[in-house]
Amino acid sequence: MASKIMDDTTLAQATGRKIPLWPQGQTPLFEPSYGQNEPALYPYLLKGQSAGAVIICPGGAYVRKAAHEAEPVALRFNELGYHAFVLDYRVNPYLYPCCLLDVQRAVRMVRFHGANWGVKTDKIAVLGFSAGGHLATTTLTHFDYGDADSADPVQRVSCRPDAVLPCYAVMSMKEYAHAGSREYLLGDHPDPALLTQLSAHLNIREDTPPAFLFHTAQDQSVPVHNTLLLGRALCERGICCAVHVYPFGGHGMGLCYGNDDRPTLAQARHWSGEAGRFLKELGF
């Protein structure tokens, strides 16, 4: 049974209207003829609580966004004690850097408005699955601390996340790459330099945020080597990280509660609780 595609009907329990990332008509590189909405956040806010927040990037090979990696994950992180936002980012026929602009802006938006929502503005994480996990990993190395001279107050705010949580993620655009995600993001003949720039394990910085990585050894779509490469690179640079590789389970499992007619996976289903504890130890 194929997963539903994320849309307004699959985000029914959001606690408020979607939040456009830019004022209407001001989204950079927006092309109405592509038939996609302007990028936005769907909020899942805890009532009367001050807590960290998780911005969720559903997977889908940069050509769609999977519903089971959107709202159910937001509600799970609410249960764990965190505010959550689902990011409706642009996918193919949009190419890089549109989705990166979207996730960077999402971090800025949550940080800029967070105090009004009960969000700890120094505790904002980006979580992503598969290609959405690749988008999350780009925020590990592609961030800035805001443009003080910008006329847009949101752009004056840092887009550096305080933690990143890639789940069975595409991390490399070179070895072990997922060919479909690479093509939908970068086109048929990408610049080799861009493949290096978008392979997070090759670009770890001293100020790279902490990371929680989750994968399964049996993943046949996105090899577990992606997670191992990034985990090794983070450890070598002394960046705080947790690497969880579970023995059983394929790709695209979401919360591992048996979506897509697969049985419950007793070990892998613990990933979200472990992620919640990881964030708690970081002060989220």
C-alpha positions in Angstrom: 0.0 0.0 0.0 1.6 3.3 -1.1 1.9 6.1 1.3 -0.3 9.1 1.0 1.1 12.3 -0.2 1.2 15.3 2.2 -1.4 17.9 1.6 -3.9 20.0 3.7 -6.1 17.0 4.3 -3.3 14.9 5.8 -2.3 17.8 8.1 -5.7 18.1 9.7 -4.6 18.3 13.4 -2.3 21.3 13.0 -3.0 23.7 15.8 -3.3 26.7 13.5 -3.3 27.9 9.9 -0.3 27.2 7.8 2.4 29.9 8.1 3.8 31.1 4.8 7.6 31.4 4.8 7.5 34.6 2.8 4.7 37.2 2.1 2.6 36.1 -0.9 4.4 36.8 -4.1 7.8 37.3 -2.5 9.0 33.7 -2.4 12.4 33.7 -4.2 12.6 31.6 -7.4 8.8 30.8 -7.1 7.2 29.6 -10.4 3.4 29.4 -10.3 3.3 27.2 -13.4 4.8 24.4 -11.4 1.5 24.0 -9.6 2.9 23.9 -6.0 2.0 26.0 -3.1 4.3 28.6 -1.9 6.4 27.1 0.9 4.9 27.1 4.4 5.0 25.7 7.9 2.2 23.8 9.6 2.4 24.4 13.4 1.8 21.7 16.1 2.1 23.8 19.2 1.9 22.7 22.8 -0.5 24.7 24.9 1.1 26.9 27.6 4.5 25.3 27.5 7.9 26.6 26.9 9.9 24.0 25.0 12.2 23.4 22.1 10.8 22.9 18.6 11.4 20.4 15.8 10.9 21.3 12.1 10.0 18.2 10.1 10.9 17.6 6.5 9.0 14.6 5.1 10.8 12.4 2.6 9.9 11.6 -1.0 13.0 11.7 -3.2 12.7 15.5 -3.8 9.6 14.8 -6.0 6.9 14.4 -3.4 6.4 14.6 0.4 5.2 11.5 2.3 2.2 12.0 4.7 3.2 9.4 7.2 6.5 11.3 7.7 4.6 14.5 8.4 1.7 14.9 10.8 2.2 11.6 12.7 5.8 12.6 13.5 4.7 16.1 14.6 2.2 14.6 17.0 4.7 12.1 18.3 7.1 14.9 19.1 4.3 16.8 20.8 3.9 13.7 23.0 7.6 13.8 23.8 7.2 17.4 25.0 8.3 19.5 21.9 6.6 22.0 19.7 6.6 20.8 16.1 6.3 22.2 12.6 5.9 20.4 9.3 7.7 22.1 6.4 6.0 22.1 3.1 9.1 22.7 1.0 9.4 22.8 -2.8 10.2 19.7 -4.8 10.9 18.9 -8.4 10.5 20.5 -11.0 12.1 23.0 -8.6 15.8 22.3 -8.3 18.5 23.3 -5.8 18.7 25.8 -4.1 15.0 26.3 -3.7 14.4 23.7 -1.0 17.5 24.9 0.9 16.1 28.4 0.9 12.9 27.0 2.3 14.4 25.2 5.2 16.7 28.0 6.1 13.8 30.4 6.1 11.8 28.0 8.2 14.5 28.0 10.9 14.6 31.8 10.8 10.8 32.1 11.0 10.5 29.8 14.0 13.4 31.7 15.7 11.9 35.1 14.9 8.4 34.4 16.0 9.1 31.6 18.5 8.8 33.6 21.7 5.2 34.3 20.8 4.6 30.5 20.4 6.3 29.3 23.5 9.4 28.1 21.6 12.8 28.3 23.1 14.4 30.2 20.3 17.9 28.8 21.0 16.5 25.2 20.8 15.3 24.6 17.3 16.0 21.3 15.5 15.5 20.2 11.9 14.4 16.5 11.4 14.1 14.9 8.1 13.4 11.5 6.4 15.2 10.1 3.4 15.5 13.0 0.9 14.0 15.2 3.6 16.8 13.9 5.7 19.2 15.1 3.1 17.6 18.5 3.3 18.0 18.4 7.1 21.7 17.5 6.7 22.3 20.5 4.4 21.4 22.7 7.4 24.4 21.2 9.2 26.8 22.9 6.9 24.8 25.5 5.0 23.8 28.1 7.5 24.6 31.7 8.5 24.0 33.8 11.5 21.7 36.3 9.8 22.2 39.4 7.6 22.3 42.4 9.9 21.8 44.7 6.9 18.7 43.0 5.5 15.5 45.1 5.2 13.6 41.9 6.1 13.8 41.4 9.9 13.4 37.6 9.5 16.6 37.5 7.4 18.5 39.2 10.2 18.0 36.1 12.3 20.3 33.0 12.3 19.3 30.0 10.3 21.7 27.7 12.2 19.7 24.9 13.7 20.5 23.8 17.3 20.3 20.1 16.4 19.7 18.1 13.3 18.0 14.7 13.2 18.4 12.8 9.8 16.4 9.6 9.6 17.4 6.9 7.1 18.7 9.9 5.2 20.3 10.5 1.9 23.5 12.1 3.1 26.0 11.7 0.2 25.5 13.0 -3.3 28.5 11.0 -4.4 29.3 7.5 -3.1 26.2 5.6 -1.9 24.0 8.3 -3.3 20.3 7.7 -4.0 20.3 8.4 -7.7 16.6 9.5 -7.9 17.0 12.1 -5.2 20.1 13.4 -6.7 18.5 13.8 -10.1 15.3 15.4 -8.8 17.3 17.8 -6.8 20.2 18.7 -9.2 19.1 17.6 -12.7 20.6 15.2 -15.1 24.2 16.6 -15.2 25.1 18.2 -11.9 28.3 20.1 -11.3 30.7 17.8 -9.5 31.6 20.6 -7.2 27.9 20.8 -6.2 27.9 17.1 -5.4 30.7 17.7 -2.9 29.0 20.8 -1.4 25.8 18.8 -0.8 27.5 15.8 0.8 27.4 16.9 4.5 30.1 14.5 5.6 32.6 16.3 3.4 31.8 19.8 4.9 31.7 19.5 8.6 32.5 22.8 10.3 33.7 23.6 13.9 30.3 25.2 14.5 28.3 22.3 13.1 25.3 21.6 15.3 24.8 18.3 17.2 23.1 15.5 15.3 21.0 12.4 15.9 21.2 9.8 13.1 18.9 6.8 12.6 19.0 4.1 10.0 18.5 0.4 9.5 21.1 -2.1 8.3 18.6 -3.6 5.8 17.7 -0.4 4.0 18.0 -1.3 0.3 16.9 2.1 -1.1 19.3 4.4 0.8 22.3 2.4 2.1 23.1 2.7 5.7 26.6 3.8 4.6 25.1 7.3 4.3 24.6 7.5 8.0 27.9 5.8 8.8 29.8 8.3 6.7 28.3 11.3 8.4 28.6 9.8 11.9 32.3 9.1 11.4 32.8 12.7 10.0 31.1 14.2 13.0 33.1 12.1 15.5 36.3 13.0 13.8 35.6 16.7 14.2 34.4 16.3 17.8 30.8 17.2 17.1 28.2 15.9 19.5 26.3 13.1 17.8 24.3 9.9 18.4 24.3 7.2 15.7 21.5 4.5 15.9 21.6 1.6 13.4 18.9 -0.9 13.9 19.3 -4.4 12.5 15.9 -4.9 10.9 13.6 -2.8 8.7 13.5 -1.3 5.2 13.2 2.2 4.0 10.6 4.8 4.6 9.2 3.4 7.9 8.4 6.7 9.5 7.6 6.0 13.2 8.0 2.2 12.5 4.5 1.4 13.7 3.7 -0.8 10.8 2.7 1.7 8.0 2.6 0.4 4.5 1.4 -3.1 5.7 4.7 -3.9 7.4 4.7 -5.5 10.8 5.7 -3.5 13.9 9.4 -3.3 14.2 10.2 -3.9 17.9 13.7 -2.3 17.9 13.6 0.4 15.3 10.4 1.9 16.7 12.4 3.1 19.7 14.1 5.7 17.5 11.7 8.6 18.3 12.0 8.1 22.0 15.8 8.0 21.7 15.6 11.2 19.7 13.5 12.8 22.3 16.0 12.0 25.0 18.8 13.3 22.9 17.1 16.6 22.5 16.3 16.7 26.2 20.0 16.2 27.1 20.7 19.3 24.8 18.3 21.4 26.9 15.3 21.3 24.5 
